[in-house]
Amino acid sequence: MANYSTVVSRLTHILKNNPTQACMVWGAPGCGKSHAMTHALPAALGLPDDAVRMFRPSNHDPVDLTGLPRVTETSTSWVTPDFLLEINALAEKYNGAVFNIDEINQAVPMMFNTLNGLLLDRRIG
C-alpha cells in the first residue's frame, strides 16, 4: 500500500471527479486505513467529521442493510434502514458524505451479496 498521504490524495482526486465511485483501500492492520476514511479524507473533501458513517458488515446481518419488508394489499417493499437514510441526509446537508464499509473482508457470504448491490448498482433490494 502507498503511504498514508498518497492514499488520501488519490482518493480525494477520484471522489472529486466521480463522487459516487466506490473505492477500496487495503493494507496491514494499524496502518491508518480507518483513520484516513473517517478524518483525513473528509477533511480533504471539505467535509466535517460528522459527514462520515462507518459500517462494519461483520457486526450486522444482511437484513440490516436491506431493511424489513413492508407488506401492503398489493405489493411488498423494503423499509430503508435508518443509517442509510441518515447518510443520504448528511450528503444533502454537506453536499457530500463518506460511507465507509470497514473490514469488508470479515463479512459473511450472504452480506457480500447485499453489499454488491449497494456498491455496484447503488441500490439494495
C-alpha positions as CSV (number, residue, x, y, z in Angstrom):
1,M,0.0,0.0,0.0
2,A,1.2,3.5,-0.7
3,N,1.9,5.9,2.1
4,Y,-1.0,7.5,4.1
5,S,-0.9,10.9,2.4
6,T,-0.7,9.4,-1.1
7,V,-3.8,7.2,-0.4
8,V,-5.7,10.2,0.8
9,S,-4.6,12.3,-2.1
10,R,-5.6,9.7,-4.7
11,L,-9.0,9.0,-3.0
12,T,-9.6,12.8,-2.9
13,H,-8.8,13.1,-6.6
14,I,-11.1,10.1,-7.5
15,L,-14.0,11.3,-5.4
16,K,-13.8,14.9,-6.5
17,N,-14.0,13.8,-10.2
18,N,-16.5,11.0,-9.6
19,P,-18.3,11.4,-6.3
20,T,-20.3,8.1,-6.5
21,Q,-17.2,6.0,-7.2
22,A,-16.7,3.1,-4.8
23,C,-13.1,2.9,-3.7
24,M,-11.3,0.1,-1.8
25,V,-8.3,0.6,0.4
26,W,-6.5,-2.3,1.9
27,G,-3.3,-2.8,3.9
28,A,-1.8,-4.2,7.1
29,P,-3.6,-3.8,10.4
30,G,-2.9,-0.5,12.1
31,C,-1.6,1.4,9.0
32,G,-4.3,4.1,9.2
33,K,-7.0,2.9,6.8
34,S,-9.9,3.7,9.1
35,H,-8.4,6.9,10.3
36,A,-7.9,8.0,6.7
37,M,-11.6,7.3,5.9
38,T,-13.0,9.0,9.0
39,H,-10.8,12.0,9.3
40,A,-8.2,12.8,6.6
41,L,-10.5,12.0,3.6
42,P,-13.5,14.0,4.7
43,A,-11.2,17.0,5.6
44,A,-9.6,16.8,2.1
45,L,-13.0,16.7,0.5
46,G,-14.1,19.7,2.6
47,L,-16.5,17.7,4.8
48,P,-16.8,17.7,8.6
49,D,-16.0,14.6,10.5
50,D,-19.7,14.1,11.2
51,A,-20.3,13.6,7.5
52,V,-18.9,10.1,7.8
53,R,-20.6,6.9,8.7
54,M,-18.9,3.6,9.4
55,F,-20.5,0.3,8.6
56,R,-18.8,-2.9,9.8
57,P,-20.6,-5.8,8.0
58,S,-19.2,-8.4,10.3
59,N,-21.4,-6.8,13.1
60,H,-24.6,-7.0,11.0
61,D,-27.0,-9.4,9.3
62,P,-27.8,-8.8,5.6
63,V,-31.3,-7.6,6.7
64,D,-29.7,-4.7,8.5
65,L,-28.8,-3.4,5.0
66,T,-31.9,-4.5,3.1
67,G,-34.4,-3.4,5.8
68,L,-37.5,-5.2,6.8
69,P,-40.3,-6.0,4.4
70,R,-43.4,-3.8,4.3
71,V,-46.5,-5.6,3.0
72,T,-49.4,-3.8,1.6
73,E,-52.5,-5.2,-0.1
74,T,-50.9,-5.2,-3.5
75,S,-47.2,-5.3,-3.0
76,T,-44.1,-5.8,-0.8
77,S,-41.3,-3.3,-0.5
78,W,-38.3,-2.9,1.8
79,V,-38.2,-0.3,4.5
80,T,-34.9,1.6,4.2
81,P,-32.7,1.3,7.4
82,D,-32.2,4.5,9.4
83,F,-28.5,4.7,8.9
84,L,-28.8,4.7,5.1
85,L,-31.4,7.5,5.3
86,E,-29.0,9.3,7.7
87,I,-26.1,9.1,5.2
88,N,-28.4,10.5,2.5
89,A,-29.4,13.3,4.7
90,L,-25.8,14.1,5.5
91,A,-24.9,14.1,1.8
92,E,-27.7,16.6,1.2
93,K,-26.7,18.8,4.2
94,Y,-23.0,18.9,3.4
95,N,-23.2,18.3,-0.4
96,G,-21.4,15.0,0.1
97,A,-20.7,12.3,2.7
98,V,-18.5,9.3,3.2
99,F,-20.0,5.9,3.8
100,N,-17.1,3.7,5.0
101,I,-17.6,-0.1,4.9
102,D,-14.9,-1.2,7.3
103,E,-13.4,-4.6,7.4
104,I,-15.4,-5.8,4.4
105,N,-13.3,-9.0,4.2
106,Q,-14.8,-10.1,7.5
107,A,-18.4,-10.1,6.2
108,V,-20.4,-13.4,5.9
109,P,-21.1,-14.6,2.4
110,M,-24.7,-13.5,2.4
111,M,-23.7,-10.0,3.4
112,F,-21.4,-9.8,0.3
113,N,-24.5,-10.3,-2.0
114,T,-26.2,-7.3,-0.3
115,L,-23.1,-5.2,-0.4
116,N,-22.6,-6.0,-4.1
117,G,-26.0,-4.5,-4.8
118,L,-25.0,-1.4,-2.8
119,L,-21.5,-1.0,-4.3
120,L,-22.2,-2.0,-7.9
121,D,-25.8,-1.0,-8.5
122,R,-26.1,1.8,-5.9
123,R,-29.3,0.2,-4.6
124,I,-30.4,-2.5,-2.3
125,G,-33.3,-4.9,-2.9
